[in-house]
Amino acid sequence: MPKIVDHKERKHEISVAAMRVLARSGPDGLTLRALARELNGSITLVTHFYADRQTLLEGIIDELSTNYDEDLASIPAGSNKIEDLRAYLLWMVPQTPEEVDVERCRVALVHSADNPAIARFFASMEAKARAAFEERLEGLVAPAEIRGAIDFLRALVNGAVLSAVEHPEIWTPERQLHVVDLGLSALGLMRMRAQG
């Protein structure tokens, strides 16, 4: 009797394996052959779900987008907007080796940003992040300052993420927490947090 394969689960497994290869070997190392080796299978295993490198990249993008949306929805929201903002900032920076690898994969995709699907992915992720920041900053900073605060926090988080990808041994979760709190202090929000 033939083995029953859950196609959705298999596609997910292949996408996750592709993310590992991309994180470890960069864009040039992400080949169908390298992915087949990662999966201990044949190229046919990969091409059954992803016909070529472009559809594979789109699978990675789908995986990253789905994970982002699901994780974002799971961040608890409470009555304290400063704590909600802080929780969002801490969620954005990689706290575990697995999260560093996901960010390494995302950073590797930047090398292919001339690919229209990848460019759309980055534009979508930027819009989602900015909207989430705006929602969390509303009522904490003056309306005229929200855009600048978002720019500041995006630069802060992107810098922390890139630093953690480049030097995970230096950019520990504790150091990232400290940077997040300094960023909130720079916006005057840690003082409000202490008072609130």
N, C-alpha and C positions, 0 to 999 in steps of 0.2 A: 504494500500500500504506500503511495507517495506521501512524503512528509508535507504537512500542511504548514504553509508559511504565512504569517501575518504580514502582508505587504507594507502596511503603514509602519509597523514596528521595525521591519527590516530596513526600510528607507531611512527611518530615524537612526538606526544603528550605523548605517553607511554614512550619513551626514555627520554624526558625531565622530566617527573614525576619520572622516575627511578633515574635520576641524583639528583633530590631533595632528594629522600629517601637516596641515597648513601651519599650525602653531610651531611645530618642530622643524619643518624644512622650508618654510616660506612658500611664496607663490610658485617659484620654479620647481620646487620639489613635489608639488601637488599634481601628480599624474595618476591616470587610471591604474597603471601598473603598481605604483607605490601604494595606492589605496588598497588594491587587491592584496598586496603583501601585508598591509596593516590588518586586514580582515582575515588573513590566512586562507584566502580563497583565490578564485580565478578572476580575470578581468570580466568574464561573463557575469559573475556575481554583481559586479558594479554596473556594467552596461545594461543589465536587465532593468535597472532602476534609473540610471543616469546614462544617457546615450553618449554623452561627450563631456568634456571639461566644463563647457558653458552651463549645461544643465546641472552639473555637480556644484558649480559655484552658486547657482540659484538655489540648490538644495541647502547649502551652507547658510545662505542669506535667510531662507525661510526658517531654518532652525534657530538662528540667532534672533530673528524677529519674534518668533513664537516664544522663545525663552524670555526675551525682554518683556513682552506683553504680559505673560503669565506671572513672572517675578514681580513686575511693577504692581500688578493687581493684588499681589499677596503682601505688599508692605502695609503693615497696620497703620491706619489713620486714627488719630485720637482727637482730643479737644485742644491739645497743645500744638499749635502750628510750628513752633520752633523745634520741638522734638520730632515732628513729622518731617520737617525739612532736613534735620540732622540724620534721621533714619534713611531718608532718600539719598543723601550724600554718601553715607556709609555703605549703602547698597551699591552705589555706582563704582566704588573703588574695590579692587579685588582683595579679598580677605583670606583666600585659601589658594593652595597651589593649582587646584582645578580652575578657579576663577581667573588666576593669572594666565593659564593656558588659553582660556576663552578670549581674554583680552589680547593675548599674543596673536591669536587667530584673527581677531577683528583688525588689529594693527597691520597684520600682513595683507589684509584685503585692501588697505590704502594703496598698495603698490599697483593694484588693478583698478583704481578709481576711474580710469578712462573707459572702463566697461560700463555701458549704460545701466545694466541691472545693479551693479555695485554702486554706481553714483546715485541711483534712486534709493538704494538701501541706506546710504549715509545721509542723504537728504531727509528721508523718513525718520531715521533715528534722531537726527538733530531736532526735527520738528517735535517729536515725541518728548525728548528731554526738555526742550524749552517750554513746552506746554506744562509738563509736570512741575518744573521749577516755578513757572508763573502761578500755577494753582497754589503752591506751597508758600510763595513769597507774598501773595495778596494779603494785605492787612499787616504785614510785617515791615514793609518798606513803602515809602511814598510812591504813588502810582508813576510819577515821572522818573523814579529811580529803578523801577523793576527791570527794564531792559538792561541797564548797566549792571545790576546785581546778577542777572542771569548770565551775562557775558563773563563777569568775574568768576562766578561759581563754575561755569563750563570750563573756563581756562584752568581753574584750580583742580577740578576733577580730572580733566584730560592730562594735565601735568602729572598728577599723582598716579594715574593709570599707566602712562608711558614710563614713568620712573619705576613703578613696580614690575613692569614687563622687562625693562632693561636690567634692573638690579633687585630682584625679589628678596635677596638676602639682606639688603639695606632697608628697603621699603616695607617693613613689617606692618602688620595690622595696627599695632600701637602707634607707629610713626604716622601712618595714614590718618588715624583718629585724631592725632595731635594737629595735623595740617588742616583737617576738616574743622576742628574747633577754632584754629587760628583764623580760618576763612570766615567763620560765623562771627568771630570777634571783630574782624576788620569791618564787617557790615553793622557792627553794634548790636548783634543779636545775642551774644553770650551774656551781655549785661542784662538784656531783657529776660533771658532764660533764668538768670540768678534771682531776678526780682519776681518772676512769675510763678 
